[in-house]
Each structure stands twice: as structure tokens, then as C-alpha cells.
Amino acid sequence: MRPIAALLLCTALTQPALAQTDLRAVTLSTAGVAMLEGEGQMGPDGLRLTLRHADMNDFLKSLRLADPTGATPRLTMPGPGGLEDAFATLPFPPEAVSDLTALIDAMQGAPARLTRRATTLEGRLMGTGPTPCDDGRAGCVAVSVMDADGQILQMPLDDATTLVLDDADDRAALDTALNAIRAQGRASRIEVQIDSADTSPRTVGLGWLQPAPVWKTAWRAVDGPDGLTLTGWAVVENTTGQDWDGVSLTLATGAVRALDARLYDRVDAPREKAPQFAPAMAESAVMRGMADMPVMEPAPVEMVEGTSFSAYTLSDPVTLASGQMISLPFLQEQAQNARLTVYYGGSYAPHPMMALEVENPLPLRLPAGIVTVYDATRGHAGDAMMPELAPGDTALVEFAEDTALSIREDLAEQSTVTEATLSDGVLVASERVELTTTYRIEGAEAGTRVLTLLHPLRPGWDMQTQGGAAELDATRFTIDLPQGEITRFDVLETRTTRTRLALLDMDADELAYWQGRMPTDDTRALFERLRTLRAEQSRLQDQIADLRDAEAQLIADQDRLAGLIVQLGDESSATAERRARVDAIEGEIAALRAERIARQAELDASDAAIAELLR
């Protein structure tokens, strides 16, 4: 068959009428869509499909036809605004159809005939208004009519009143309104007519997409003496609205993109001064991948790896009523030595985990799903979640905690200066930092074990412990654990840092700290000489400060005595003693000043010595 149209769309639980369609194949995808393929009989009246209203957007996006005659197909269906469009040309609104008073008011001027209890009025409707009831109560309604003689007459409007519209066009409008309302009541189902200019009887192929629940995978992992047997069971639900009778079922997994295009919904384009056309809808990425697939080609019993998906076609046809669910095995693989006891370094968990190391040996993806693990001794050993695996990928699937082993982590960090250079008073120190992680592991009482340790990779650190295998985000170590014994396993990591220090800004304590860390005798001797000079400087600075204080005190005493002599103004013996003391203080001040100058000279010499040392 030559495909003659690719009318693109993706559906949500479409429900084609099976009277003219024979469903042959169904493909369920983890993207949440189902691809249905079948045959239909085209004849003089074309081919009819009955769809749900909510599925029309997707149906118009993805329907494909393959006609052996090559005729151009046509799809005809009611529009999405059927009721609104129908009443847009009628003289009354939809609510008037069920309200006789509103209908008469909307049909003012229409020729009509009113009959009530053997009384008949003929004329043109003028509308309705309030009127007293027959028993005198208020709240009744009367119809006003103008007859051929121009008389305006009224007749009560109640359940005894009959209204006949005399104009055939008015009756046709009411008939159109009733048909539109009836069609709206059945709007949850839309009839699509498919035909072409060729009316000869023939078989055409059909294919379309529709949203469907994601099919799920439940894995059974049986750990036996010959290794691990991994069996995948598919859990499938038929929500297509059709019974599957021996269909070829394909299960697809991957990162297929499925778009929801609004093709059946009415879309009004924004307009400014002039109308503009609504933008064209983008072609579905899903359907682009399907465009070259023959519609009616039978699905082979095989596994297929596409650019973005993997497909598993079951060998036996599937029969499943609409709304039913089925679970059946679709894949089985054998793995050797897949069971591990795993500890994740940095987790500080008290016990390691029991896990399965699952590798995908197939050239196509393994779907994600829950894994139920069984072993020969315990039966049900635990549950886990397995991610989707690309060809050649591996995953650790944890299913239980191994409480027979206990683990404790301890961290210890040590740094050593390996190189030091001095330039213009700045010390550049290269430090080797060692980080040791000690794993203290208490072995099981029941026998020897093998622990798989996944030590995390730390950015900027270099692994020094030998025997590990580098993985994406960890280094893997295999540790043999004797029965009932405590095993210590150290993981050493190192990194080198560079520190810049201004020696002139360091005090004695800081100099002593770095002196002890220097890597050579020469650098330690330099720090020792620097510490001696800095200590001498500190001593000189203290002496200079004391001399300044003493000098200031003598000057103050001298000023006080001189002031007292002037204030008294006599020549007593006391005054003579005060003058002698003032003269003596002058000599003491001169001596202190000379000593301070000498100490300052020593301090300046020390500064020069430090500067020369640092150069």
C-alpha cells in the first residue's frame, strides 16, 4: 500500500467504531501514548469512525491512511462550535427552546395561532406580560396578539394553551434549534466520515496515536546457584475503547516527545487593525519518527532499538477486553555474580546495603520498573526500583539492609609544608593535605563476606590508596571480611594547597607555629633569626615607651615646681630647694632623652636587619 496522507495527530483514548475497522497491532509507549494500526473497509459511503469529543484534537494530529488506489482522502466531521454556530443564525437563543415565554418574546411579529379551551386567536405575536390568574392570584402570564383587523387580544399562557407557528420558516428555525440541541447532547461522541473521489470497495490501512496510561514493568530477580535470573513482566491496561482480539502488542520505552496539539478546538487569532490567520500547528516529533512506517506492515516478533526508543514485540498475539488489565513476561536475562553487599562512603550508615548489579547486555534499553528479589534461602529478599538502562549501562539496585555487618567511618586530616619560598617579605608555602577515611567494619558471625565499598570522589583530591576502580562518582574497593573479625580499611586522599603569608604582619606566636612546619633547616633557621629580631624589637619598643613615660613625668614635675616658685615669689630656703630640683630635673630629662635616642637607634638597626633578612 502507498501511503497517500499523513494527517498528523495524537489521541486520548480514541474509540473508533469496530463495525468498519479491524484492529491488528497496538504499540504502547512509556511516553504515555498508544499507536493503533488496523484495516477498514472503504466503499461508496466511505468509512465512518466514532470518536470521543475529548479525543478529536489528537485524532486530527496523527491519523494516517494507506489507500491502494492512491485517491486523496477527505475527513468530514461536525465542528466544535456546533450549537453556538447553529443559534447564531436563529432568531432566538438556546434557552428560549425550553422556555415558551422567552420563545414568544424572541419571536415578536411572527404569525401564530393560539388555542385555549375552545378559544382560538390568530395574528402576530406581540410578546408576553403579567396577568391575574383565573383564581385571582398574581403571577400568571398572558400572550398579546394583533389580529388581521388590528385588534390587540390577550390569552393566558398556561398548560392549556397551544401555540402553532404559521410561518414555515419559523417552524424550520425551531426544528434546526432542536436538532442542534440534540446533537449537543451527543457531543461526547463525534462521527468522522472518511471518503474520497474513488467510491470502489477496497481495504484501506489506518494508523493513529492516542494517549494511554504508561505501561509498567515489574521485574523478578531470582538469585540462584547459577547466578541471577532477571525476568521482566509488563503490566498493560487496555484503555483504547476497543477490545483487542489477537492483536500484535509492542511495548516501547524511551524519551519520545508527545505534544498535545489543539486542532479540533476552536482557536481565535488575535487581531489588531486587520485580521490575520491563526499560526500553523507544529508537526509532532512523535509522528515525524512514524511518518515512514508502513501502516499495514505486520509487526515482526523482534526487539528493535530506535534513536530515542526501544520496542519489544510479543511473540504471541494478545486478546484483552477494553477496560481490562493484563500482566505477562516479555523479557528474561541471566547474570553472573550480580549480588553485592555495598556500602556508600560518606553516608555514615550503620549497615551496608544488599544490592544487585544489573548490566544491560542487550543492544536496546531495559525499561525502568520495580524489582522483587528472591533467593533460595529467604524467599522474598526485598524490593527495589531499577532505572531505565541504555545498552551497556549498569545500575546498583538496592533491595535490603545487611544488618549482619556494622560499619563506622572516621575522618582524619593532616597537612605538611613541602616547599617554602620567601620573596620581599612574603612567604609562599606549599602544603600537602592528607585526608584519611578509616572504615571500621565488624564482620558477620555467619561466615566470610565480601564488601563493595564505594568511596565518593571529592573534587580537588587525588586518590592515593591502591586497588580501587574509578567510576563516575566514586572509587570502588573490594574488601574481604573474615568471619566475626573487625577489619579496618583506610582510604588516603591528598591535595596540595599554596598559602601566601606576610611575615612582617606575624607576631611571635605565628612565627613559632610556622617555624615548626618549615621543611628545611635553612627555612627553620631563618624563622628562628626572625623570631629573635622580633623579640629584640619588642623589648626595645617597650624600653622606648618606658623612657618616654619617664621623660614626660619629669617634664610635668619640672613645670609644676617652676610654677610654684613664680606663684610664691619669695627667697626662702624652700624656694631655693625648689630651684635646685628644677635644675636637677633638667639633667635627668637630658639623660633619659639620650638613652631613648640610643634605644631608638637600636630599634632602627633591628628593622634594617629584618628587612635585609627578608630580602
HELIX and SHEET records of a PDB file:
HELIX    1   1 HIS A   53  ASP A   55  5                                   3    
HELIX    2   2 MET A   56  SER A   62  1                                   7    
HELIX    3   3 GLY A   82  PHE A   87  1                                   6    
HELIX    4   4 PRO A   94  SER A   98  5                                   5    
HELIX    5   5 LEU A  100  ALA A  106  1                                   7    
HELIX    6   6 ALA A  168  GLY A  185  1                                  18    
HELIX    7   7 ALA A  285  MET A  290  1                                   6    
HELIX    8   8 LEU A  503  ASP A  505  5                                   3    
HELIX    9   9 ALA A  508  GLN A  515  1                                   8    
HELIX   10  10 ASP A  521  LEU A  568  1                                  48    
HELIX   11  11 SER A  573  LEU A  614  1                                  42    
SHEET    1   A 8 PRO A   3  ALA A   6  0                                        
SHEET    2   A 8 ARG A  64  ALA A  66 -1                                        
SHEET    3   A 8 ARG A 202  PRO A 211 -1                                        
SHEET    4   A 8 VAL A  33  MET A  42 -1                                        
SHEET    5   A 8 THR A  21  SER A  29 -1                                        
SHEET    6   A 8 TRP A 244  GLY A 254  1                                        
SHEET    7   A 8 PHE A 309  THR A 313 -1                                        
SHEET    8   A 8 MET A 303  GLU A 305 -1                                        
SHEET    1   B 7 PRO A   3  ALA A   6  0                                        
SHEET    2   B 7 ARG A  64  ALA A  66 -1                                        
SHEET    3   B 7 ARG A 202  PRO A 211 -1                                        
SHEET    4   B 7 VAL A  33  MET A  42 -1                                        
SHEET    5   B 7 THR A  21  SER A  29 -1                                        
SHEET    6   B 7 TRP A 244  GLY A 254  1                                        
SHEET    7   B 7 VAL A 318  LEU A 320 -1                                        
SHEET    1   C 3 LEU A  47  ARG A  52  0                                        
SHEET    2   C 3 ARG A 189  SER A 196 -1                                        
SHEET    3   C 3 PRO A  73  THR A  76 -1                                        
SHEET    1   D 5 ILE A 152  PRO A 156  0                                        
SHEET    2   D 5 CYS A 140  MET A 146 -1                                        
SHEET    3   D 5 THR A 119  THR A 131 -1                                        
SHEET    4   D 5 PRO A 111  ARG A 116 -1                                        
SHEET    5   D 5 THR A 161  LEU A 165 -1                                        
SHEET    1   E 5 MET A 325  ALA A 335  0                                        
SHEET    2   E 5 GLY A 227  GLU A 237 -1                                        
SHEET    3   E 5 LYS A 216  GLY A 224 -1                                        
SHEET    4   E 5 GLY A 369  ASP A 375  1                                        
SHEET    5   E 5 GLY A 379  MET A 386 -1                                        
SHEET    1   F 6 THR A 394  GLU A 401  0                                        
SHEET    2   F 6 MET A 353  GLU A 359 -1                                        
SHEET    3   F 6 ARG A 339  TYR A 344 -1                                        
SHEET    4   F 6 ARG A 449  PRO A 456  1                                        
SHEET    5   F 6 ALA A 474  LEU A 481 -1                                        
SHEET    6   F 6 ALA A 469  ALA A 470 -1                                        
SHEET    1   G 4 SER A 406  SER A 423  0                                        
SHEET    2   G 4 VAL A 426  GLU A 442 -1                                        
SHEET    3   G 4 ILE A 486  ALA A 502 -1                                        
SHEET    4   G 4 ASP A 462  MET A 463 -1                                        
END                                                                             
